[in-house]
Amino acid sequence: MKSIKTILSEILENLKQNKQIFTFQEGCNYCGISESTMYKHTAANRVPFYRPEGKLIFFKREDLDAFMLRNRQSTQEELEEKAAVYSLNRKKF
C-alpha cells in the first residue's frame, strides 16, 4: 500500500504536468535551460512571454512547446526524398 506522502507527491507531479501557465522559473525548468539563457531569449523576443503587471514574466505551455520544437532538422531519408523530387521536377535545358 502506498504511503500518503507518495500519493501526494504523485498528485503534485500530475498537477505540474497539466499546468498551462508557468512562472519564469517554472518555464526555465520546463525547457531545461538556465535563467540567464531564458532572459536572453526573452530580451531578444525569441520566445513569447507575458508581463501582466509589467514586472513578472509568465509563459504559456504551448508557446514554450513551440519554442523548443522550432528549427526541426530533417532526417537523411527526408532529405534524399526532397532531392529526388527536386531532380524529377527540374526543367532540363
Rosetta silent file (secondary structure, phi, psi, omega in degrees, C-alpha in Angstrom):
SEQUENCE: MKSIKTILSEILENLKQNKQIFTFQEGCNYCGISESTMYKHTAANRVPFYRPEGKLIFFKREDLDAFMLRNRQSTQEELEEKAAVYSLNRKKF
SCORE:     score description
SCORE:     0.000 S_00000001
   1 L     0.000  136.761 -178.921    0.000    0.000    0.000 S_00000001
   2 L   -74.671  146.357  176.796    1.312    3.458   -0.920 S_00000001
   3 L   -78.886  160.421  179.154    2.044    5.977    1.769 S_00000001
   4 H   -61.141  -37.564  179.648    0.168    9.264    1.908 S_00000001
   5 H   -62.449  -42.240  178.709    3.408   11.100    1.128 S_00000001
   6 H   -64.735  -43.651 -179.958    3.891    9.071   -2.059 S_00000001
   7 H   -63.455  -43.950  178.842    0.302    9.652   -3.146 S_00000001
   8 H   -64.568  -37.958  177.092    0.561   13.404   -2.522 S_00000001
   9 H   -62.414  -41.700  178.466    3.835   13.525   -4.473 S_00000001
  10 H   -65.407  -41.197  178.159    2.161   11.792   -7.417 S_00000001
  11 H   -63.251  -44.310  178.874   -0.807   14.198   -7.286 S_00000001
  12 H   -62.032  -42.069  178.666    1.532   17.192   -7.178 S_00000001
  13 H   -63.596  -41.062  177.268    3.508   15.858  -10.142 S_00000001
  14 H   -62.859  -41.236  177.948    0.271   15.369  -12.133 S_00000001
  15 H   -62.607  -40.741  179.142   -0.806   18.930  -11.370 S_00000001
  16 H   -64.571  -39.310 -178.614    2.555   20.248  -12.572 S_00000001
  17 H   -68.577  -29.010 -178.636    2.306   18.246  -15.787 S_00000001
  18 H   -92.356   -1.390 -177.493   -1.167   19.632  -16.527 S_00000001
  19 L   -67.105  137.553 -177.304   -0.257   23.233  -15.742 S_00000001
  20 L  -105.272  -22.978  179.460   -0.784   25.609  -18.680 S_00000001
  21 E  -118.464  130.565 -178.433    0.767   28.836  -17.332 S_00000001
  22 E  -116.202  144.306  168.337    4.316   28.907  -15.962 S_00000001
  23 E   -72.384  174.198 -179.656    6.198   31.440  -13.892 S_00000001
  24 H   -58.574  -48.157 -177.829    9.629   32.438  -15.173 S_00000001
  25 H   -65.921  -39.838  177.851   11.429   29.844  -13.039 S_00000001
  26 H   -64.739  -38.070  177.082    8.932   27.110  -13.938 S_00000001
  27 H   -63.501  -40.586  176.988    9.379   27.957  -17.630 S_00000001
  28 H   -62.134  -45.730  179.377   13.143   27.635  -17.291 S_00000001
  29 H   -63.748  -41.699 -179.555   12.750   24.251  -15.587 S_00000001
  30 H   -61.439  -41.469 -179.663   10.215   23.099  -18.178 S_00000001
  31 H   -82.140  -18.018 -179.015   12.581   23.980  -21.030 S_00000001
  32 L    75.925   30.809  178.862   15.646   22.715  -19.184 S_00000001
  33 L  -124.345  160.565 -178.424   17.595   25.950  -19.628 S_00000001
  34 L   -73.374  161.900  178.734   19.169   28.380  -17.178 S_00000001
  35 H   -63.954  -39.017 -179.247   17.504   31.607  -16.110 S_00000001
  36 H   -64.609  -38.220  177.651   20.225   33.685  -17.763 S_00000001
  37 H   -66.933  -40.521  179.328   19.673   31.903  -21.077 S_00000001
  38 H   -66.351  -38.106  176.324   15.914   32.391  -20.803 S_00000001
  39 H   -60.751  -39.262  177.912   16.425   36.100  -20.049 S_00000001
  40 H   -63.021  -41.800  179.596   18.482   36.344  -23.248 S_00000001
  41 H   -66.102  -40.420  179.675   15.671   34.672  -25.220 S_00000001
  42 H   -70.901  -38.343  179.829   13.007   36.976  -23.771 S_00000001
  43 H   -64.771  -33.879  179.939   15.143   40.091  -24.277 S_00000001
  44 L   -90.389    4.594 -179.200   15.671   39.143  -27.928 S_00000001
  45 L    56.370   39.075  177.056   11.950   38.261  -28.325 S_00000001
  46 L   -90.273  -15.774  177.369   12.772   34.703  -29.387 S_00000001
  47 L  -131.951  132.923  178.769   10.184   33.211  -27.032 S_00000001
  48 L   -68.321  140.784  177.803    6.691   34.628  -26.429 S_00000001
  49 L  -148.999  168.856 -176.385    6.042   35.751  -22.864 S_00000001
  50 E  -128.309  142.387  176.242    3.563   37.768  -20.844 S_00000001
  51 L  -131.522   82.349 -174.474    4.003   40.568  -18.307 S_00000001
  52 L   -62.276  -33.416  179.813    0.554   41.284  -16.859 S_00000001
  53 L  -112.166    8.622  178.159    1.796   43.869  -14.358 S_00000001
  54 L    82.473    3.209 -177.958    4.916   44.865  -16.277 S_00000001
  55 L  -125.669  -63.461 -177.793    7.320   43.090  -13.949 S_00000001
  56 L   -73.993  145.340 -179.766    6.858   39.337  -13.562 S_00000001
  57 L  -106.482  134.659  176.751    7.267   37.116  -16.618 S_00000001
  58 E  -128.743  154.960  178.864    4.883   34.262  -17.410 S_00000001
  59 E  -128.721  148.113  169.617    4.805   31.712  -20.235 S_00000001
  60 E   -90.856  141.078 -179.257    2.071   29.636  -21.840 S_00000001
  61 H   -55.818  -44.860 -177.222    2.932   25.954  -22.121 S_00000001
  62 H   -63.520  -33.507  176.970    2.028   25.860  -25.824 S_00000001
  63 H   -67.679  -40.795  178.504    4.386   28.785  -26.527 S_00000001
  64 H   -68.034  -37.913  176.901    7.256   27.026  -24.761 S_00000001
  65 H   -60.825  -45.876  179.398    6.497   23.802  -26.635 S_00000001
  66 H   -64.130  -39.525  178.791    6.628   25.665  -29.961 S_00000001
  67 H   -61.314  -44.419 -177.868    9.832   27.424  -28.885 S_00000001
  68 H   -73.256  -23.933 -176.623   11.539   24.132  -28.042 S_00000001
  69 L  -100.547   13.178  179.064   10.355   22.434  -31.240 S_00000001
  70 L   -76.969  164.840  177.389   11.451   25.142  -33.676 S_00000001
  71 L    57.993   50.168  179.156   14.155   24.559  -36.288 S_00000001
  72 L   -62.440  138.806  178.361   13.350   20.922  -36.928 S_00000001
  73 L  -100.942  129.592 -179.544   16.134   19.018  -38.623 S_00000001
  74 L   -74.034  150.266  175.493   15.162   16.666  -41.452 S_00000001
  75 L   -76.186  165.283  178.196   16.259   13.040  -41.441 S_00000001
  76 H   -60.144  -39.249  179.374   18.610   11.748  -44.112 S_00000001
  77 H   -62.782  -42.818  178.620   15.674    9.883  -45.665 S_00000001
  78 H   -64.382  -40.647  178.911   13.586   13.083  -45.876 S_00000001
  79 H   -65.092  -41.124  178.810   16.482   14.977  -47.469 S_00000001
  80 H   -65.224  -38.190  177.888   17.008   12.228  -50.042 S_00000001
  81 H   -65.242  -42.787  177.593   13.291   12.245  -50.866 S_00000001
  82 H   -62.670  -40.509  179.837   13.318   16.035  -51.356 S_00000001
  83 H   -65.121  -40.305  179.029   16.377   15.740  -53.588 S_00000001
  84 H   -64.887  -44.278  178.826   14.699   13.054  -55.700 S_00000001
  85 H   -63.491  -42.197  178.456   11.531   15.131  -56.104 S_00000001
  86 H   -61.124  -44.432 -178.828   13.610   18.190  -56.974 S_00000001
  87 H   -63.702  -38.996  179.911   15.572   16.240  -59.577 S_00000001
  88 H   -70.797  -32.794 -176.685   12.400   14.904  -61.209 S_00000001
  89 H   -90.035   -9.530 -176.635   10.726   18.312  -61.336 S_00000001
  90 L   -69.754  133.818 -179.959   13.792   20.219  -62.520 S_00000001
  91 L   -79.314  137.012  178.179   13.465   21.580  -66.031 S_00000001
  92 L   -99.129  138.028 -179.900   16.157   20.500  -68.444 S_00000001
  93 L  -103.073    0.000    0.000   17.555   22.944  -70.964 S_00000001
